[in-house]
Structure formats: C-alpha cells, structure tokens
Amino acid sequence: MNKRIILASGSPRRKELLEKTGLIFEVVKSDYEEDMTLELSPKKLAEHLSRGKAEDVAKKFTEGIIISADTFISYEGKIMGKPHTPERAKEMLLSLSGRSHSVITGFTIIDIESGKNISRAVETLIFFKELSEKEIDEYVATGNPLDKAGAYAIQVIGEKWVEKIEGDFDNVVGLPVKDLLEELKEFGVFVEL
C-alpha cells in the first residue's frame, strides 16, 4: 500500500536528502512560527519545533504521512538558529572557531489518518578548526550563512573548516536519513538504502 508522503519543509537540502532514498513525496512548506526561546533542553526543543511544523501541515490534509524536521546548533548550552545578518553570522562563526558544537535535528512523523506520530532528535558533534577572521569574512560575504543554522552549511565549508565529525553527516545537512527511515518502518513505509 503506497501512502502519500508529504515533507513539511522548504529546505532544498532536506528535499535532496529525502530524494536520494528513492521515496516519492510532495513538499509542502509549513507556516509554523518557531519559538527558539522556549525553556526546553536542545533535543526537546528540536522535537517540539519539528512537531509544530508537522502538525501545521497535517491540518491541510485528510490522509498521508507528514515528515518534518528542525535543525539548529547547540553550543555551550545556547541555541544557534539562523543568523539572518552578516554581523550575527560572523559573531557565531568566531565563537565556533577552534571548538566543538552539536548539531541537533528533531524530526516528526505523523500518520494523519491513524493519528500515530513520533518525534525524535539526533545529535552530531562537530569539531571546527581554528578559523581566521579573513576566512570568516570571505564566507559571510557570499551570503550563504545567513539562512543556515549556526551560520554555515557543512556541505559548503566541510573539508576546509571541519576537523572531525562524530555522528551522522546527513543530520548536519538537515535530516538524519538513517534514523528517519528506521522510524518510517513503524508507519508501514519501507525503504532500503
């Protein structure tokens, strides 16, 4: 039985990652307003935000499986979302330089008809090399970091800036594919990678 699958995300990177699995799905962007200031642990916040996105899109359908995700960085107990300004992007990257941080993605799956749902969070540890102010300024000048959690895209700066990764690389891009596919089995969706 083929269920309709809807990715509740406007992220081109999440779309690409899910396409690589061979799953057939539609993309419907969520209008959910994220609140990054909630008093929750980073993992619980990631789950909460992904659930909000999934529930928002689920309201628009009568059947199907909704998949949503939310990714941000946790550094020294603080959450780093998208910087939106060059100044904030530079500030974020300077603070991450030469240190480690966590990339956390929460994902939610909802089966609209049965109401069955699950939310999980996956954490990957990233170790940055020491970055020069010149490197940071050049990257910020590209405009790339402004809409990325923690002000960087691992697929763009990866080899130059990252010393070591502990965990799932796809999670850092924005969707922990292996974990997601494992959970989808519980919803009758089977994909072999």
Contacts in CASP RR format, 6 or more apart in sequence:
PFRMAT RR
TARGET T0000
AUTHOR 0000-0000-0000
METHOD contacts of the structure
MODEL  1
MNKRIILASGSPRRKELLEKTGLIFEVVKSDYEEDMTLELSPKKLAEHLS
RGKAEDVAKKFTEGIIISADTFISYEGKIMGKPHTPERAKEMLLSLSGRS
HSVITGFTIIDIESGKNISRAVETLIFFKELSEKEIDEYVATGNPLDKAG
AYAIQVIGEKWVEKIEGDFDNVVGLPVKDLLEELKEFGVFVEL
1 188 0 8 1.000
2 24 0 8 1.000
3 63 0 8 1.000
3 64 0 8 1.000
3 65 0 8 1.000
3 111 0 8 1.000
3 187 0 8 1.000
3 188 0 8 1.000
3 189 0 8 1.000
4 26 0 8 1.000
4 61 0 8 1.000
4 63 0 8 1.000
4 64 0 8 1.000
4 65 0 8 1.000
5 23 0 8 1.000
5 24 0 8 1.000
5 25 0 8 1.000
5 26 0 8 1.000
5 64 0 8 1.000
5 65 0 8 1.000
5 67 0 8 1.000
5 189 0 8 1.000
6 25 0 8 1.000
6 26 0 8 1.000
6 27 0 8 1.000
6 28 0 8 1.000
6 57 0 8 1.000
6 61 0 8 1.000
6 64 0 8 1.000
6 65 0 8 1.000
6 66 0 8 1.000
6 67 0 8 1.000
7 14 0 8 1.000
7 15 0 8 1.000
7 18 0 8 1.000
7 25 0 8 1.000
7 26 0 8 1.000
7 27 0 8 1.000
7 28 0 8 1.000
7 67 0 8 1.000
7 68 0 8 1.000
8 28 0 8 1.000
8 29 0 8 1.000
8 30 0 8 1.000
8 53 0 8 1.000
8 54 0 8 1.000
8 56 0 8 1.000
8 57 0 8 1.000
8 58 0 8 1.000
8 66 0 8 1.000
8 67 0 8 1.000
8 68 0 8 1.000
9 15 0 8 1.000
9 27 0 8 1.000
9 29 0 8 1.000
9 30 0 8 1.000
9 53 0 8 1.000
9 67 0 8 1.000
9 68 0 8 1.000
9 69 0 8 1.000
10 27 0 8 1.000
10 29 0 8 1.000
10 30 0 8 1.000
11 69 0 8 1.000
11 174 0 8 1.000
13 153 0 8 1.000
13 155 0 8 1.000
13 173 0 8 1.000
13 174 0 8 1.000
13 175 0 8 1.000
14 69 0 8 1.000
14 174 0 8 1.000
14 175 0 8 1.000
15 27 0 8 1.000
17 170 0 8 1.000
17 173 0 8 1.000
17 174 0 8 1.000
17 175 0 8 1.000
17 177 0 8 1.000
18 25 0 8 1.000
18 67 0 8 1.000
18 175 0 8 1.000
18 177 0 8 1.000
20 177 0 8 1.000
21 177 0 8 1.000
21 181 0 8 1.000
21 191 0 8 1.000
21 193 0 8 1.000
22 191 0 8 1.000
23 189 0 8 1.000
23 191 0 8 1.000
25 67 0 8 1.000
28 57 0 8 1.000
28 60 0 8 1.000
30 52 0 8 1.000
30 53 0 8 1.000
30 54 0 8 1.000
30 56 0 8 1.000
30 57 0 8 1.000
30 68 0 8 1.000
31 56 0 8 1.000
32 49 0 8 1.000
32 52 0 8 1.000
32 53 0 8 1.000
32 55 0 8 1.000
32 56 0 8 1.000
34 49 0 8 1.000
34 70 0 8 1.000
35 49 0 8 1.000
36 45 0 8 1.000
36 49 0 8 1.000
36 72 0 8 1.000
36 79 0 8 1.000
36 81 0 8 1.000
38 45 0 8 1.000
38 48 0 8 1.000
40 48 0 8 1.000
42 72 0 8 1.000
42 74 0 8 1.000
42 77 0 8 1.000
42 79 0 8 1.000
42 102 0 8 1.000
42 104 0 8 1.000
42 121 0 8 1.000
42 123 0 8 1.000
43 104 0 8 1.000
43 106 0 8 1.000
43 121 0 8 1.000
43 123 0 8 1.000
44 121 0 8 1.000
45 72 0 8 1.000
45 79 0 8 1.000
46 70 0 8 1.000
46 71 0 8 1.000
46 72 0 8 1.000
46 104 0 8 1.000
46 105 0 8 1.000
46 106 0 8 1.000
46 121 0 8 1.000
47 106 0 8 1.000
47 108 0 8 1.000
47 119 0 8 1.000
47 120 0 8 1.000
47 121 0 8 1.000
48 119 0 8 1.000
49 70 0 8 1.000
49 106 0 8 1.000
50 68 0 8 1.000
50 69 0 8 1.000
50 70 0 8 1.000
50 105 0 8 1.000
50 106 0 8 1.000
50 107 0 8 1.000
50 108 0 8 1.000
50 119 0 8 1.000
51 68 0 8 1.000
51 108 0 8 1.000
51 117 0 8 1.000
51 119 0 8 1.000
52 68 0 8 1.000
52 108 0 8 1.000
53 68 0 8 1.000
53 69 0 8 1.000
53 70 0 8 1.000
53 108 0 8 1.000
54 66 0 8 1.000
54 67 0 8 1.000
54 68 0 8 1.000
54 108 0 8 1.000
54 109 0 8 1.000
54 110 0 8 1.000
54 117 0 8 1.000
55 110 0 8 1.000
57 66 0 8 1.000
57 68 0 8 1.000
58 66 0 8 1.000
58 110 0 8 1.000
58 112 0 8 1.000
61 112 0 8 1.000
62 112 0 8 1.000
62 113 0 8 1.000
63 112 0 8 1.000
63 113 0 8 1.000
64 111 0 8 1.000
64 112 0 8 1.000
64 113 0 8 1.000
65 109 0 8 1.000
65 110 0 8 1.000
65 111 0 8 1.000
65 112 0 8 1.000
65 184 0 8 1.000
65 187 0 8 1.000
65 189 0 8 1.000
66 108 0 8 1.000
66 109 0 8 1.000
66 110 0 8 1.000
66 112 0 8 1.000
67 107 0 8 1.000
67 108 0 8 1.000
67 109 0 8 1.000
67 180 0 8 1.000
67 184 0 8 1.000
68 107 0 8 1.000
68 108 0 8 1.000
69 105 0 8 1.000
69 106 0 8 1.000
69 107 0 8 1.000
69 108 0 8 1.000
69 174 0 8 1.000
69 175 0 8 1.000
70 105 0 8 1.000
70 106 0 8 1.000
70 107 0 8 1.000
71 103 0 8 1.000
71 104 0 8 1.000
71 105 0 8 1.000
71 106 0 8 1.000
71 149 0 8 1.000
71 171 0 8 1.000
71 172 0 8 1.000
71 174 0 8 1.000
71 175 0 8 1.000
72 79 0 8 1.000
72 80 0 8 1.000
72 81 0 8 1.000
72 103 0 8 1.000
72 104 0 8 1.000
72 149 0 8 1.000
72 150 0 8 1.000
73 79 0 8 1.000
73 80 0 8 1.000
73 81 0 8 1.000
73 96 0 8 1.000
73 101 0 8 1.000
73 102 0 8 1.000
73 103 0 8 1.000
73 104 0 8 1.000
73 149 0 8 1.000
73 150 0 8 1.000
74 80 0 8 1.000
74 101 0 8 1.000
74 102 0 8 1.000
74 103 0 8 1.000
74 104 0 8 1.000
74 123 0 8 1.000
75 95 0 8 1.000
75 96 0 8 1.000
75 99 0 8 1.000
75 101 0 8 1.000
75 102 0 8 1.000
80 92 0 8 1.000
80 101 0 8 1.000
80 149 0 8 1.000
80 150 0 8 1.000
80 151 0 8 1.000
81 149 0 8 1.000
81 150 0 8 1.000
82 146 0 8 1.000
82 147 0 8 1.000
82 148 0 8 1.000
82 149 0 8 1.000
82 150 0 8 1.000
82 151 0 8 1.000
83 89 0 8 1.000
83 91 0 8 1.000
83 92 0 8 1.000
83 145 0 8 1.000
83 146 0 8 1.000
83 148 0 8 1.000
83 150 0 8 1.000
83 151 0 8 1.000
84 146 0 8 1.000
84 147 0 8 1.000
85 146 0 8 1.000
86 140 0 8 1.000
86 141 0 8 1.000
86 143 0 8 1.000
86 146 0 8 1.000
88 151 0 8 1.000
89 140 0 8 1.000
89 143 0 8 1.000
89 145 0 8 1.000
89 146 0 8 1.000
89 151 0 8 1.000
90 136 0 8 1.000
90 137 0 8 1.000
90 140 0 8 1.000
90 151 0 8 1.000
92 145 0 8 1.000
92 150 0 8 1.000
92 151 0 8 1.000
93 131 0 8 1.000
93 136 0 8 1.000
93 139 0 8 1.000
93 140 0 8 1.000
93 145 0 8 1.000
93 150 0 8 1.000
93 151 0 8 1.000
93 152 0 8 1.000
94 131 0 8 1.000
94 133 0 8 1.000
94 136 0 8 1.000
96 128 0 8 1.000
96 131 0 8 1.000
96 150 0 8 1.000
96 152 0 8 1.000
97 128 0 8 1.000
97 129 0 8 1.000
97 130 0 8 1.000
97 131 0 8 1.000
97 136 0 8 1.000
98 127 0 8 1.000
98 128 0 8 1.000
98 129 0 8 1.000
98 130 0 8 1.000
98 131 0 8 1.000
98 163 0 8 1.000
99 127 0 8 1.000
99 128 0 8 1.000
100 125 0 8 1.000
100 126 0 8 1.000
100 127 0 8 1.000
100 128 0 8 1.000
101 125 0 8 1.000
101 126 0 8 1.000
101 128 0 8 1.000
102 123 0 8 1.000
102 124 0 8 1.000
102 125 0 8 1.000
102 126 0 8 1.000
103 123 0 8 1.000
103 124 0 8 1.000
103 126 0 8 1.000
103 149 0 8 1.000
103 154 0 8 1.000
103 171 0 8 1.000
103 172 0 8 1.000
104 121 0 8 1.000
104 122 0 8 1.000
104 123 0 8 1.000
104 124 0 8 1.000
105 121 0 8 1.000
105 122 0 8 1.000
105 171 0 8 1.000
105 174 0 8 1.000
105 175 0 8 1.000
105 176 0 8 1.000
106 119 0 8 1.000
106 120 0 8 1.000
106 121 0 8 1.000
106 122 0 8 1.000
107 119 0 8 1.000
107 120 0 8 1.000
107 121 0 8 1.000
107 122 0 8 1.000
107 175 0 8 1.000
107 176 0 8 1.000
107 179 0 8 1.000
107 180 0 8 1.000
107 183 0 8 1.000
108 117 0 8 1.000
108 118 0 8 1.000
108 119 0 8 1.000
109 117 0 8 1.000
109 118 0 8 1.000
109 180 0 8 1.000
109 183 0 8 1.000
109 184 0 8 1.000
109 187 0 8 1.000
110 116 0 8 1.000
110 117 0 8 1.000
111 117 0 8 1.000
111 187 0 8 1.000
116 186 0 8 1.000
116 187 0 8 1.000
118 183 0 8 1.000
118 186 0 8 1.000
120 179 0 8 1.000
120 183 0 8 1.000
122 168 0 8 1.000
122 171 0 8 1.000
122 176 0 8 1.000
122 179 0 8 1.000
123 171 0 8 1.000
124 165 0 8 1.000
124 166 0 8 1.000
124 167 0 8 1.000
124 168 0 8 1.000
124 169 0 8 1.000
124 171 0 8 1.000
124 172 0 8 1.000
125 165 0 8 1.000
125 166 0 8 1.000
125 167 0 8 1.000
126 154 0 8 1.000
126 162 0 8 1.000
126 164 0 8 1.000
126 165 0 8 1.000
126 172 0 8 1.000
127 162 0 8 1.000
127 163 0 8 1.000
127 164 0 8 1.000
127 165 0 8 1.000
127 166 0 8 1.000
128 161 0 8 1.000
128 162 0 8 1.000
128 163 0 8 1.000
129 160 0 8 1.000
129 161 0 8 1.000
129 162 0 8 1.000
129 163 0 8 1.000
131 161 0 8 1.000
135 160 0 8 1.000
135 161 0 8 1.000
139 145 0 8 1.000
139 152 0 8 1.000
139 157 0 8 1.000
140 151 0 8 1.000
144 152 0 8 1.000
144 153 0 8 1.000
144 156 0 8 1.000
145 151 0 8 1.000
145 152 0 8 1.000
145 153 0 8 1.000
152 161 0 8 1.000
153 173 0 8 1.000
154 162 0 8 1.000
154 169 0 8 1.000
154 172 0 8 1.000
154 173 0 8 1.000
155 173 0 8 1.000
165 172 0 8 1.000
168 176 0 8 1.000
168 177 0 8 1.000
168 178 0 8 1.000
168 179 0 8 1.000
170 176 0 8 1.000
170 177 0 8 1.000
170 178 0 8 1.000
171 179 0 8 1.000
177 193 0 8 1.000
178 193 0 8 1.000
181 191 0 8 1.000
181 193 0 8 1.000
184 190 0 8 1.000
184 191 0 8 1.000
END
